[in-house]
Amino acid sequence: MKIALLFRSYGPYHIARLGALRLRHPVVALEHSAVDPDYDWDAIEQKRDARVVSLSKGEGKSNAGASFMANLANELVRFSADVIAIPGYSEPFALAALRVSHALGIPAVLMSDTHAGSARGNFGREILKRQLLPLYQSALVAGSLHAEYLASLGFPEDKIETGFDVVDNQHFANANIGRGANNTPKRYDLPQSYFFCSARFIAKKNLLGLLEAFALYRREHGEGAWDLVLAGDGPLRDAVTRRAAELSVVSNVYFLGQKSYGDLPGAYARAGAFVLASTVDEWGLVVNEAMAAGLPVLVSKGAGCHRDLVDSGVNGFVFDPMNVGELSRLMGVIATSTRRKEMGDASWRIIANWDLDRFATGLVTAAGIAKRSRSRRRLYISSAVAAALSLRV
């Protein structure tokens, strides 16, 4: 079975999944653009080695014109693709790809990490989704919340597989292997004991809320309290820095800036626990990373991964991102626990079931379903909706 795997732009995470999939079937790696407007990935050499084909010269999400569609069609025909896997149904390039696959009669697999919380219950959007979904023959979604949401839109449950959002666990397990080594943390100039958070500095990551909870935790636990280390960057960097100063915790908050994929395992290496405070997150791959690194985790209910990856009291806790007091209390529980090593080990065991092989297995199964479900029936209304939405800016 020949599989076409399309993403907006390939980064290290996509390349890792591609490698696992290619162990099973021939795959052509296709991307909308070589540059991602949201992530500063430096993966030029890796893309070349992985033979990733860029289909558009545009660098934005909205560039899905005739040139992109023609290039995609040419690649699919040249490769003789049996199935194409398409990331979602919201961005114009993905919908344009769906139009091409339908026109060529190539079955499509929907890859999605949307859940009810991230969809925000927009009624009009839900109607449009229901019109688009018949163009997909199967789906690979992130986890249980995402499968439930897709089924609620009328997609057949027996055509939904899970395992879309995974990372290369071994890459991040290197932090666990090196934990306690004297040379690893020094180059990061990190404090002795700390909570770690890796996130883009944007509103939905709720870093201001995290700071509020951290300040409350510091006041309640005094001199023995842990510090907070933040990795990442974004438009709210100045606001986060100012708020740390206003809360009188700026000397206890360390800003690492944007870390490369290769540097991230070292950034996890000496953390005591990981915190993700997002008000909403489609999944939260940083939680996978932290668990592979052997850390206990504090994960917001807004993160799509919380049900599948967090066993409350076993490898961490789940909290309400709007409840600063709850997060502050749980930070205290984790920092004073004598079971942190045991909880970190539990994280590692749980995340072992969410590895690259799970993605490959899930996508191959979904591709097989799609290929068997191939139909020549023309879906005129669905096609018209896809066409209209793919042309929006």
N, C-alpha and C positions, 0 to 999 in steps of 0.2 A: 504494500500500500504506500503510495507516494503522498506525502503530506506537505502542504504549503503553510508555513507558520508566519503570520503577520503580526507585527507590533508597530506602535507609533515610531519608536526609535529603540534600537537594541542597546542595552547597557549590560553591565556584568551579570545582573540577575537573569536577564533573558538569555544571555549566551550560555549560562550554566544550564538552564532548562533545555535549551536547544541541544546541547551536548548529550544530555541524558536521553532525549527523544531520538537522536540519531543512532544511538546504540540499538534501536529497535527497528527503525524504518528509514528509508530515504526521505530527507527533508530539504526543502528549499527555504532559506531564511530570507524573509522580505520585511522591509521597514518602510514606513511612509517617508521619513526624513532622517538624514544622518545626524541631525542635531535635535535634541529634545528641549523645548522651551522651558520646562519646569525643573529639569535635572541636569547638572553640569557633569555629565559622565565623560571620562577620558578613556574611551574604549576603541580608539581608531585601529590599533594593531590587532586587538582581539576580534574586531569585526572583520578585518581583512582575513585573518586566519580562519574565521568561521564561515567565510564566503557569504557574508550578508549583502543583499542587494538593496540599495536605496532606490526608491521609485519616484521620488519627488525632490526637486531642488529647494522647495520651500522649507522654512524652519518653524512654521506655525501649525496649530491644530486644524485650521480651516482650509488649508490648501488641498482640495480634493477635486481638481478639475479634470479636464479631458486628458491631459498629458499623464497624470497619475493613473487614471483608469486604463489608458492604452498600454502603459508600461506594465501594469499589473496583469492585464489580459495576456500580453505577450509572454510574460514569465510563466504564467499558469499553463499556457498552451505548450511552450517550449519544454517545460518540466513534465508535462502530461499529468498534472496533479489530479489525484483521485478525490481529495478533500482539501478544503482551506479552513484554517482556524483563524477567527477574526476577534479582536479584542473589543468587546462591547458593542453598544448600539447607540451611543450618544455623539461621538465625534464624527464630523463629516467624512473623514477618510475611511473610517470603518464602514459607514453606510454606503459609501461609493464602492468599497470592496464587496459589500453584500450585493450590490446591483450587478457588478461584474460577474460574481460567482453564479448568480441566478441566471444571467444572460447566457453564460457558457454551460449551464447545467451541471456545475460542480457543487456538490453538497457542502454546506457550511456548518462549522462548529462554532457556537458562541462561547467565547471565553469571558467570564464576568466575575467581578467581586462586588457587585451592587447588592445591598440588603435593604430591608424596609427602612432602617434608620437612616441610611445614606441617601435613599431615594426621596425622603422627606414628604412622602405622601402627596405629590403634585398630581391631582386628578387628571388634568389634561395630558400630562406626560404619560401617565399610566395607560390612557386610551391609545396613544400613539405606539407605545411599546407593544401592546397587545396586537396591533396591526402589523408590526415588524416581525414579531417572533415566528410566525409561520414560515419565514424565509430561512430560518435555521433548522437543521435536521436533528441537532443534538447540542448539548452544552457541557462545558467544563467550568464549574464555578469554584469559588474559594473554599467554602465550608458549609456547615449545616444551615446557618442563618440565610445564606445566599441561595441555597437549594430551595428552602421554604418560600423565599420571596419569588423566585422564578416560577415555582409551581403555583403560587397565588395569582400569577398573571395568566395562568392557563397552559403553561408549558408542561408536556407530559413528564411525570416524575421518573418514569423508567428510561428516559432519555437524558437524565442529568447525572453527571459524575462530579466528584469533588477532588480538589488537590491543585487548583490553579495557582494559589499564592504560596510558594515555597521558596526557600533559599538553599544555597550550597551549605548544608549543615557543617561539613568538614572544614570549610574555610573559616567558620566562626568558632568551631570547636578548638581551633588552635589556641584561642584565648584561654579555654579551660585547661588545656594541656600545660600551658605556660603560666597558669595562675600561681602567684607567689614568687615567680622568678625575679631576681633583683634587677635584671637589666631591662625587662619589658616596660614597666610603667614609667621609668625615669625620664624617658625622652618626651613624655607627655606632661611632665611637671604636675602630677596629680596629687591631691591630698591623700591622707592615710586611709580614711573611710568615707565613702560617698555613695549617694544615689546617682545613677546615670540615666540620661535621656538623650536620645538621638532623634532629631526631628527638624523639619523645615520650620523656619520662624514665620509661620502664617497663622491666621486666626483660629482655624479649626484644630490646631495642635494644642491650644489651650495652655500655652506656656505661662501666661499671666496667672491663670488659675493655679498652675503648679507652683509658681513662686509664692502665692498666697498661702497655700498649704504648707510649703516648706518653711516659710517664716513662722507660721503657727507652731509647727513641729519644733523648730529651733528654740522658740520661747518656752515651750513646755519641757524640753529635755536639756537645756542649758549647755554647759561647756563640753559635755561628752557627746553632743549631737553630731551627726554626720554632716558633711558638706554636700553640695549638689554640683554635678558636672553636666554641662549642656554641649552637645556636638551638633553642628548644623549652622545654617545661616538663612537669611531671607529678609523680607521687607519690614518685619517687626523687630529686627535685632535691636535698634535703638530704644524702642519702647520697652522691651524686656530688660535691657540694661538699666534704664531709668527706674523701672518699677523695683528692681532689686535694690537700688540705692534708697528709694523711698521706704522700702520695708526694712532697711538697715541690715540686709543680708548680703550686700554686694561683695563683701570680703569672703563670704562663704560659698559664692557661686563662681564656678570656673567656666569660661567660654572657650571651647576648643576650636570653634570655627568649623568650616566644612572639612570633613575628613574623607580621604579617598577610600575606595573599596578595599584596597590593600592595607590601609592603616586601621580600619575599623576593628579588627580583632584585637589589636593592641589597646584600643580605646576601651574595650570591654574588660580588659584583662584583670584589673584590680578593683572593679566596682563591687559594692556589697549587694546591690539589687538594682533592677531596672524599673523605670516608671514611664508609662505612656498615658497621658492625661487628656487625650483628644476628646472634644465634644462629639465628633463624628469622624470615623475612619473606615474606609471600605474594608480593610483588613488590619494592617499594621505589621508589615514585614519586619520591623525592628524588634518586635516581640519574638519572632522566629529566631532572629540573630542572637538576642539576649539569652534565650533558652538554650540554643546550641552552644553558647559560651558558658553554660552552666550557672546561670543566675536565677535567683527568685525574681518574680515579676509582679508588679502592681499595674493592672490594666483596666482602663476605663470601659464602662459598659457601652460607650459609643463606638468602640473598636469592634469591627466585624469578627475578629479572631477570638474574642474573649470566651465564647462558649466552648469552642473546640480546643483551645490551648491552655486555658487556666482551670485547674482543679483547685477550688478555693480551700485554703488551709494546707494544701499538699505541695504545690509549687509556687504559690503566691495567692493574691487576692484580687477580686474585681470590685470596683468602686463606681459611684455616681460622679461623673466629672464636674457636676455643678455643686457638689457637697464638699467644700473645702475642709470642713471638720473631719469628715470620714477619711479623706485621703491623708490628712495630717496624722490621724490616729493610727492608720495602717502603716505609715512610715515609721512611727514609733514601734509598732509591733514587730516589723521586719528588722529594724536596727537593733533591737534588744533581744531578738530570738536566739535561742541556742540551737535552733534547727535549720539555720540558713544553709549549711552544707547539704543537709538532707533534702531541703527544698530545691536547691540548685541541681542536685542529682536527679530529682523527680522531673525538673524541667527538661533535662537532657533526655530522659527516657521518653517523655511525652513527644518531644519534637522529633525523635527518631522516626515516628510514624508519619511525619510531614516533611519528607525529603524530596530530592530531585526525582527519585524513582516513582514517588506517588504522582508527581506531575506527568511523567512519561506514561505511566500505566493508565492514569485517568484520561489523558488525551488520546492515547491509542484506542482505548475502549470507546470513547465518544466518537472518534473518527470512524471506527467500525460500525457503530450504530448509524452514523450519518450516511455512510456509503450504502448500507443496506436499506436505508429509508429514502434513497434518491427517488425523486419524482419528476416527471416531465410536465406536471400540471403548472400552468401559468397563474401566478397569484397577482392579479392586476392591481388590486387595491393596495396590497402590501408593497408592491414594487413602486407604485406611485408615491406612497408615503416615504419610502426610502429615498427616492429620487428628490423629492421636495426638501427633505431634511438634510440631505448630503450637499445641497447647494447653498445652505445658509452660511453666513459669515459670523 
